[in-house]
Amino acid sequence: MIYQTSPEIGGMGHSIKRKEDLRFIQGKGNYVDDVHLPDMAYGHIVRSPYAHARLKSVNIEKAKALPGVLAVITGEDLAKSNLAWMPTLFFDKQMVLATGKVLFQSQEVAFVVAEDQYTAADAAELVEVEYEELPVLVDPHKALDPESPILREDREEKSNHIFHWEVGDRKATDKVFADAEVKAEVHAVFQRCHPAPLETCGCVADFNAATGRITIYLTSQAPHAHRTLFALVGGIPENNIRVISPDIGGGFGNKVPIYPGYVCAVVASLTLGRPVKWIESRSENLQSTGFARDYHMTAELAAGQDGKIKAMRVKTLADHGAFNAAAQPTKFPAGLFSICTGAYDFPTAFCEVDGVYTNKAPGGIAYRCSFRVTEAAYLIERAVDVLAQELKTDPVELRRKNFIPPQKFPYKSPLGWSYDSGDYEAAMKVALETVGYDELRKEQQEKRKKGELMGIGISSFVEVVGAGPAHTFDIAGIKMFDSCEIRVHPTGKAMCRMGTKSQGQGHETTYAQIVAQELGIPAADVTVEEGDTDTAPYGLGTYASRSTPVSGAATAMAARKIREKAKKIAAHLLECSEEDLDWEPGKFFVKGAPSKAKTIQDVAFAAYTNMPDGMEAGLEAVDYYDPPNLTFPFGTYICVVDIDKGTGEVKVRRFVAVDDCGNIINPMIVEGQIHGGLTEGLAIAFMQQIGYDENGNVQGGSFMDYLIPTAVETPHWETGKTCTPSPHHPFGAKGVGESPNVGSPAAFVNAVVDALSHLGVKHIDMPIAPWKVWNILKEKGVVN
């Protein structure tokens, strides 16, 4: 397998560098908080306690009078500069600071700037806001009722409806369902959850009046895109904006959008002429920044009595909160949710999605998934299990019967996707053998005779990553290519600059290893730089598992451009033609005379000292890679659970994860990514939900009730792999960072439902808390 190295090479990145960085868990700081500039001021946001209310007045006089307060900015102040609203990443606009009314609890109302963070917080308490409460809408199913309040009075369309999107053949699918022998249906809610990254969001805006330039230190997964958005929103020439994204303690999609705190800090710095820092608290992060999921889904499957699936029909309601701030490609209002046919060979399918506004925080970000793929994978894997129950057949055999066969790749799905490659049966086989599936089923039957509850859950998921091909994918109009610049110095050391930004994925290791493989320069001699728009080539950033599929490909292609020039120089040094040279990583040698060779270091020195006539000096290249297609990693996950009847507690006894991400660069990094994603999937399945009561009060706005798994709750993960290279990628890689979060929730839920299936249970919505299970057992008469 190309690029694969021993785990001793490289590392897992550096999302935690020092012991004191554990303070991030409490939300008391982040890497941007390490930025301290002379004469720096501090910003604090005043937030609404109401979910829906009209602003009657905002009195800032007491706050301004507090010693040490430098400025208090309101929505009215921003409106005078035409900055009251900012565009979202998906054709909507969002209030920077509330004007007219507030639309969700914890919405930004005012921005206080003071000499220190404590004074800013004290002054924020002195801002007096008078609200007139309005009817609250938190149920997306009621959003389109004529009696429901219209939330967005700024829109010409007086409706809470955002979009209707559909794909597939409705008429053909309906006909199959009309004639189907067997039908299965599941209503599944993928609850609103939150990435809860290790560090919260924050920035330092530093405007230099002498140069007219502003430097913004930002927790950004996409520094170049953010620079462009700042230029579009604020009217600052883009060449006068520098965005620096230092180390980031986790992102998971949460640090892709532009947040009001960023804009306010920039406005304050421009106004005051001094640096302004804004860092949010943990509760602010959970309550107001980009949420994920909140998809209310219905899936129907039509099949024959033999178990062959003939059609799929999906209807979904997407709750986007107060503003449509989803971060996803322009042409896909529902993201890549139409991958919901998964690993199965459907003759026909139809999918429709409607988006609505509610009095909740805005978002719809891709939390460790490629734009709604997690919801899609969860839905199809739940639906297949429900069909297996309907047919009274083993869920493994049903999947095997309906897998897309390897000979059908590249495979065109009925919802339009062109899968690059796959062997789903192979991944399934490894997982089944690893877990001992047949023996587990026998054990389950024995336990049921004793009244004990044990379940086995299967998830054979397909991911879609590597956004994306420019002909189809853009965000805010910017095509989703990515970039790499490689400079080889005279001494044979190299600098690799990227358009992505690591949040702990180990980019410094991965990209250096690609250069090492392609050019033979030791990885230790390759410096990787990201996150500074003044030095890095323009790129769309890191999210949606696009780093290796897109930026890794750009790195390989840039290295190959360098190798082509290096070959000409080597031929010059060896006094032969290029056709007479062979290459192995690290050196060129004359065919048939391996001792007559020049190393890449020899060539690098000659590129600055002894070039062929007419050749430019230097050894460097830039590549902007536009992938011809997405890549489609996949896997089979098997979860084994035991349920305590007395408490309803679910214990994950075993979890086997077999992934296929194509060719692997660094096994240790892949392993770490899988472990992290599985742990997040565990949390979503059993612990996490951002809920709201009928008044729009956030339930889940702190780590007291939005639970984060520790080593105590996290089971031992057993991993395995198969390898099906992507045929169109320069080195056959597919990406893996998000696959475990995409595939695991269905495996957990399927296992719990399987444990209770003999009681007639067909579905349980996440999070599967013990009280939910205990109530089911009580309802079924298992416990008193």
C-alpha positions, 0 to 999 in steps of 0.5 A: 500500500503506497505511502504506508509507514510504520506508526513510529513515523510522525504523530497525531498532530498537536491539538494538545501541546501543553498540560495547561491547554487542558483549560480548554475543556472548561472553555477558559481559553483557546490558542487564539487566547495565547495571542497578546498584543500591545494595547489590546482591548477585550470584547464581551457580547450581551446576549438575549435571554429570550428566544423570540422578542421585540427589542423595545430599547437598548440602553447602554449609558450605564455600561459606557460610564463604567471606568475602563469601557472603551465602546459599546456597539449595538445593532443600530450602530452597525446599521449606520455603517450598513453592517447590521446584517451579514451574509451566511454561507448559504444565501441567507443573511444573519443579524450581526447584532439584533435589530428590531427583534431577537430570534433565538435565546443567546442571540447577540444584542450588543458588544462591549469593549473594555481595557480588560475582559473583566471590565467588559463582562461587568459592563455587559451586565449594565446594558439594559435591554427592554424586550416584548416577548413574542410567540415562540416556535421551536417545533419544525413540524409547526413551522408551516402552520398558518397560525404559527408566527412568521419569524423572519420579517426581513424576508419578502416571502412571509413564510417560515419555509426556506427551501424545497429540494428533491432528487430522483424519479418520483413517478417511477418510485411511487409505481414500485411502491404501489406494486411492492410485496413488502414495505418497511417504514421508519421515522427517525429524528437525528437530534440537534447536536453540537461539535463541542470542540476542545477550544471555543471560537474566538479572534483578535482583530488588529487594525493598523491605521498607518498601513491600512491593513488588518490582521485577524487571528482567528479560530478558522478552518478556512482562513482564505475563505474567511478573508474573502468573506471579511472583504465582502462584508466589511468592504476592506480591500482583500489585500489589506486583510491578513487572516492567521489561524494558529493551532486549533483545538478541534473544529469538526465544522464548528469553525467554518462559519463567520460568527457575529463576535468576529465581525464585532471585533473587527468593527471595534478594532477599526473604530478604536484603532487598537487590537480587540480580542473576543473569546467566547465561553463554553456555554456561548459556544454550545448555545449560539454557534453552528449546531449540527443535524436536527433532521426529521426523516421518514424513509420507506423501502419497497422489496420483494419477499426474497429480500431484494430491495426495489425502491427507496422513498425519503421525506425529510424536514430540516430545522435550520434555526433562525437563519439558514447558516448551513455551511455546504455547497451552493448546489445542495440545499440539503447537503449531500443527503441524497447519498441516502441510498448508501451501499445498496443497489436500488433500481429507483429512489426519490428523496425530498427535503424541506427546510424551515426556520425556528426560534433556535440558534442557526447552523446546519454545519457539517459536524464531522461529516460531509454536509448531511452525510451522517444523517443519510447514512443513519437513515438508510442503515436504520431503514434496512434493519427495519426491513429485516425485521419486517422480512424476519431475516438476518440484517447481515444477509439482507445487506449482502443480498442488496450490496452494490457488487464490485463489478458495477463500479464506477456505479451511478446511483439513482439519486445521481452520485457516481461512486468511484470504487467499493467492495462492501462485501469484503469489509463486511466479511472482515467485520463479521469474522473479527467479531465472531458474528455467528457465535454472538447470534447463538449467545443472544438466543441463549440469553433471551431464554434467560430473560437477558438483553443483548443486541448486535447492530450492523452498519454498512455505510458509505461516505462521500468526501473530497469536496469537490469538483469545481464543476459541481461544488462551491461555497459562497461562489468559491470553487472547492479546489485546494492547493499546495506550494512546495519549495525545495531549498538549495540544501535539499530541505523543503517548505510545503505551504497548504490552503488547508488548516489542521485542527489536530489531524496531523497534517504536518505529518501527512503532507510531509510524508506525501512529499517524502514519497514523491520526492524522496526528501525525508519527512523530517526535512519537510516543513509544513505551513498552514493557516496564514493567508499572507504566505499560503496559496489560496485554499478552501480549508479543512472540513468534510474530509477533504484534506487528503483527497484534495489537498493531499492530491495537490501536494502529490501533483506539485511534487510531481511537477518538481520531479519533472524539472528535477529529471531535466537537471539530473540528466544535465548533471549525468550528461545523458538524456532524460529517457536514459534515467530511472527514478526511485524515491530520492534519486535518479540513476542511469538505466543499467548503471545504478551507481551513476546517480544523483540524489534529490539533494544533488539536484536541488543544489544544482537548481541554484548553481548549475542549471542547464542552459535556458532553464530558470533557477529554483526548484518549486511548484504550485498546484491547484487541484480540482478533483474529477469526482468525490471519493467514497470511503466505506466500512462495516461497523458491528456493535454488541451491547448488553442492557441492564433491565433494572436501570435501562443502562446500555453497555457497549461490550464490543465495537468492531470498525472496519474501514476502507479509505483507499490507500493509507498514508500514515496508519497511526493517524488513521487509527486516531481519527477512527477512535476519535470519530467513534467516540463522538458517535458514541456520545451522539447515540447515547448522551448528546442533544441540544434541546429546547423547551416550549419557550425556546430555552436551551437545554444542553447549553453547558457540559453539565447537561451536554455530556462529553464521554471520558475514558470511563464511558468510552469502550475499547475500539477494535479496528480493521481495514480493507483497501479499495483505492480510488481510481481517479485520485493521484495516489488512491486515497479516499479520506477517513476523518469523518467516516467513524462519525458517519457510520457509528450512530446507526450501529449503536442504535441498531444494536439497542433495537436488536436487543429489544426487537423480540419485544416488538421494538422497531426504533428508538430515537437518539440519544438513547438514555437509560430512562428511554430504555427503562420506559420501553421495558416497563411498557412491554411488561419486562420490568414493573 
